[in-house]
Amino acid sequence: MKAMIFSAGLGTRFKPWTDKHPKALAVVNEKSLLQRNIEYLQQYGINDVVINVHHFAEQIESEIRENKGWGSNVLISDERQQLLETGGGLLKAKHLLDPGERFISCNADFLTDLDIGKLINYHEQHKALISFGVTSRQSSRVLLFGDNMRLHGWKNKNTGEEKISIPFSKNTVIKELAYSCVVVFEHSIFKLMEEYGFSGKFSLIDVYLKMAPEHLIMGYDHTGDKLVDVGKPESVAIAEALFP
């Protein structure tokens, strides 16, 4: 099984570091976020990794060369010409992921100890197209699930904006959970993205919401596991306390 680590973002919330470096190379206890995610995947036997690059791409490529991929086989998906967000970035990397093979994605700026083996078992049990980790935590944007943890929609809690893909029945208890950015995909996602008209720059959240009515997209609640969104400089201290 291969994985893709999203590492191309501008990291605007992580200034001033990102004025001169990519956020993926920000350091938590003497290891970069990128190294930590590569080593996280290795724990589950995932040693073939695709990484997309854009912001200070040459720094990421240099680190990978100098450290020999930290023991993994690392392939680069080059987005120097245009930053494509998560959905567009994944679609661009299609040729680097094995045809017909299920794969994982994660974000370089998230650290977690979610058990990928359990996530895959959950995905297989439900025969889902896509399954991803979610937790109950403070977040301005949440995904909405019904009783069976099937994705129904998305909500911005600050603005009240909602996008509902599958209407909730009257007595459903709506679960609001935050995205953990560790995802299992069936390879058929690529064909479906093209059939649904996705191209260029777009978000994976938009893919999930558009496909949810016709395809099984599941949330895996791993509340209680370690998880840090290392999106801002002040998050580093929190990450260092949790990930020695």
C-alpha positions, 0 to 999 in steps of 0.5 A, a space after each residue: 500500500 502507498 500513501 500520499 502526504 500533502 506537503 505543498 501548502 503555503 503555511 500562511 498561519 505558520 509565519 514567520 517560519 514559512 517566509 523562508 521555509 515550507 511548513 512541512 519542514 517545521 521541527 517538533 522535538 528535532 524532527 520535521 513534520 514531514 519526517 514524523 509523518 513518514 515514520 508514522 506511516 512506516 509503523 503500519 508497513 507503508 514505505 512507499 510515499 508520494 509527497 506533493 511540493 510547491 512552497 520552497 519545494 527545493 528545500 523539501 527535495 533536498 531534505 528527502 535526498 539528504 536523509 534518504 527518505 528517512 528509510 522510505 521510497 519517496 516520490 515527488 508530485 511537483 506542483 511548482 506551477 500551480 498549487 492545487 489544494 488537496 483534491 487537485 493535488 491528489 488527482 495530479 498524483 494519480 500516476 504515482 499511485 498503483 492502479 487498482 490499489 487502495 491507498 492512504 493520505 495524510 497532511 504533513 501539518 497534522 500529527 496523530 497516533 490514530 491506528 491506521 490498521 483499525 481505520 483500514 479494518 473499519 473501511 473494509 467492514 463498511 465496504 466504503 469508498 472513502 473512510 477518514 479519521 474524525 474526533 470530537 474537538 474544538 474546530 470552526 469547521 466540522 463534518 456532519 454524520 448520522 447515527 451510522 457515521 456516514 457523512 451527511 454534510 459540513 458546517 462552518 460553526 463561525 458563520 453558520 454556513 452548512 452544506 448538506 449532501 444527504 438530508 437528516 431524517 427527523 429523529 437522527 442525532 447529528 454528530 459534529 466531528 472534526 477532520 483528522 486528515 488521515 484517509 483511506 481511499 479506494 483507487 476508483 476515487 480517481 475515475 469518479 473525480 473525473 466523472 464528477 467533473 473535478 479538475 484543476 484546483 479543488 478541495 477533498 472536502 468538496 469531493 466528499 460532499 459531492 459524492 456522499 449521496 451516491 457513495 459510502 463515505 465514512 467517518 471513523 471516530 478516534 476521539 481520545 487518540 493523540 492529535 495536533 493540528 500544527 497549523 500555527 507556531 504556538 501549536 509546536 509546544 503542544 505537539 512537543 508535549 505529545 510527540 517526544 
